[in-house]
C-alpha cells in the first residue's frame, strides 16, 4: 500500500536536490510548495489528500526538473530529451507499483 511515508522515501533524493519544491504536513494533508527561485514567496501551493495524488505531483515536478537540467533552461526539450526524462521516471513508477502490490 502506498503511504505518504513511502512517497517521501521514494522521492527523498529528488526533494533534497530540487530546492524549489518543498512538501509540508498540515492538519488537512500535505502541502506542496513551489518556490520562485530566490524570491521570498511561493510561486504555487497545492494540498494533497492522498499519497497517490502527491506521488503524481512529485513525479511531474521531477520530469520538469530533469528537463531543465538537460536543457539548462535554454531550449525546448527534443524528442530524445523527452525519452531520457521518461526513462528516468521508470524507477519511481516501479517503486510505486511494488508498494501497491504489497
Secondary structure, DSSP 8 states (H G I E B T S, - for coil): ---HHHHHHHHHHHHHH-TTEEEEE-SSSEEEEEE-TT-SSEEEEEEE-SHHHHHHHHHHHHHHHHHHHHHTTSS---HHHHHHHHHHHHHHHHHHHHHHT-
